[in-house]
Amino acid sequence: MKQEEKLQKAQLLTNTGLEQARGKEYPAALVSFQTALRFFEELDETLYAALVLGNIGSVYRDMDEHLLAMEAYQRALPLFEGVNNKEGMADQYTNIAYILVMQGDKKAALAWYRKALPIYQKAEDQWKYENTKRNIETLEGYGVQ
């Protein structure tokens, strides 16, 4: 398969996975995302690979498979760092924080949320900024420092 053809197929698989995830067809979504990830890795498309790993993590999160979600988010993070994609990094910070909250480690979660907040503010992503700020305030309201 040619490079351009492989890229198009990987993008199609990603879109298919997103639709499958929206429809709660989680096993099918994982297959689509994992196949797309292989293609993106073969093509050295780091940003796309990072995005797909984030999607894989979100599917696992929605399946309440927190350890697998955390693994995917932690694999995505250095890829976003490698391409200096700040908002992608912040998204992984908040994803990791969410999983930590679910696992009962609110103190660690708070630290991750705090790392994301200034990035969202600088990016002028009001929705993500407000959500992250609200999560910080909620944790602080429980006495977490």
C-alpha positions as CSV (number, residue, x, y, z in Angstrom):
1,M,0.0,0.0,0.0
2,K,1.3,3.4,-0.9
3,Q,2.0,6.0,1.8
4,E,-0.8,8.4,0.7
5,E,-3.2,5.5,0.5
6,K,-2.2,4.3,4.0
7,L,-2.6,7.8,5.4
8,Q,-6.1,8.0,3.9
9,K,-7.0,4.6,5.2
10,A,-5.8,5.5,8.7
11,Q,-7.8,8.7,8.7
12,L,-10.9,6.8,7.6
13,L,-10.4,4.2,10.3
14,T,-10.1,7.0,12.9
15,N,-13.3,8.6,11.7
16,T,-15.0,5.2,11.8
17,G,-13.7,4.6,15.3
18,L,-15.1,7.9,16.4
19,E,-18.5,7.0,15.1
20,Q,-18.4,3.6,16.6
21,A,-17.4,5.1,20.0
22,R,-20.3,7.6,19.8
23,G,-22.6,4.6,19.2
24,K,-21.1,2.8,22.2
25,E,-19.7,0.1,19.9
26,Y,-16.5,0.0,22.0
27,P,-14.9,-3.2,20.8
28,A,-15.3,-2.2,17.1
29,A,-14.0,1.3,17.9
30,L,-10.9,-0.1,19.5
31,V,-10.2,-2.3,16.5
32,S,-10.6,0.8,14.2
33,F,-8.4,3.0,16.4
34,Q,-5.7,0.3,16.9
35,T,-5.5,-0.4,13.2
36,A,-5.3,3.4,12.5
37,L,-2.6,3.7,15.1
38,R,-0.4,1.0,13.4
39,F,-0.7,2.9,10.1
40,F,0.1,6.2,11.7
41,E,3.1,4.7,13.5
42,E,4.4,3.1,10.3
43,L,4.0,6.5,8.5
44,D,5.8,8.4,11.4
45,E,2.7,10.6,11.8
46,T,3.3,11.4,15.5
47,L,0.5,13.9,16.0
48,Y,-2.1,11.5,14.5
49,A,-0.8,8.6,16.5
50,A,-1.0,10.7,19.7
51,L,-4.6,11.7,18.8
52,V,-5.6,8.1,18.2
53,L,-4.0,7.0,21.5
54,G,-6.1,9.7,23.2
55,N,-9.2,8.2,21.5
56,I,-8.2,4.7,22.6
57,G,-7.9,5.9,26.2
58,S,-11.3,7.5,26.0
59,V,-12.9,4.3,24.8
60,Y,-11.3,2.4,27.6
61,R,-12.4,5.1,30.0
62,D,-16.0,4.8,28.8
63,M,-15.7,1.0,29.3
64,D,-14.5,1.6,32.9
65,E,-11.2,0.1,32.0
66,H,-9.2,2.7,33.9
67,L,-5.8,1.0,33.8
68,L,-6.0,0.6,30.1
69,A,-7.2,4.1,29.7
70,M,-4.3,5.4,31.7
71,E,-1.8,3.4,29.7
72,A,-3.2,4.9,26.4
73,Y,-3.1,8.5,27.9
74,Q,0.4,8.0,29.2
75,R,1.5,6.7,25.8
76,A,-0.1,9.7,24.0
77,L,1.5,12.3,26.3
78,P,5.2,12.1,25.2
79,L,4.0,12.1,21.6
80,F,2.2,15.4,22.1
81,E,5.3,16.7,24.0
82,G,7.5,15.5,21.1
83,V,5.6,17.6,18.6
84,N,5.1,20.5,21.1
85,N,1.3,20.3,20.9
86,K,0.5,22.1,24.1
87,E,-3.3,21.6,23.9
88,G,-2.9,17.9,23.2
89,M,-0.6,17.7,26.3
90,A,-3.2,19.5,28.4
91,D,-5.9,17.2,27.2
92,Q,-3.8,14.2,28.4
93,Y,-3.2,16.0,31.7
94,T,-7.0,16.2,32.2
95,N,-7.6,12.7,31.0
96,I,-5.0,11.4,33.4
97,A,-6.5,13.5,36.2
98,Y,-9.9,12.1,35.6
99,I,-8.7,8.5,35.8
100,L,-6.8,9.4,39.0
101,V,-10.0,10.7,40.5
102,M,-11.8,7.5,39.5
103,Q,-9.0,5.6,41.2
104,G,-9.4,7.7,44.4
105,D,-6.1,9.6,44.1
106,K,-7.5,13.1,44.2
107,K,-4.3,14.8,45.3
108,A,-2.4,13.5,42.2
109,A,-5.4,14.4,40.0
110,L,-5.4,18.0,41.3
111,A,-1.8,18.4,40.3
112,W,-2.5,17.2,36.8
113,Y,-5.5,19.5,36.5
114,R,-3.4,22.4,37.6
115,K,-0.8,21.7,34.9
116,A,-3.6,21.8,32.2
117,L,-5.3,25.0,33.4
118,P,-2.7,27.6,32.2
119,I,-2.4,25.9,28.8
120,Y,-6.1,26.1,28.2
121,Q,-6.1,29.7,29.3
122,K,-3.2,30.6,27.0
123,A,-4.9,28.7,24.1
124,E,-8.1,30.6,24.8
125,D,-10.1,27.5,25.0
126,Q,-12.8,28.8,27.3
127,W,-14.8,25.6,27.6
128,K,-11.8,23.4,28.5
129,Y,-10.5,26.2,30.8
130,E,-13.8,26.5,32.7
131,N,-14.2,22.7,33.0
132,T,-10.7,22.3,34.3
133,K,-11.1,25.2,36.7
134,R,-14.4,23.7,38.0
135,N,-12.7,20.3,38.5
136,I,-9.9,22.0,40.5
137,E,-12.4,23.9,42.6
138,T,-14.4,20.7,43.2
139,L,-11.3,18.9,44.4
140,E,-10.2,21.8,46.6
141,G,-13.8,21.9,48.0
142,Y,-13.2,18.4,49.3
143,G,-10.1,19.7,51.1
144,V,-7.6,18.3,48.5
145,Q,-4.4,20.3,48.4
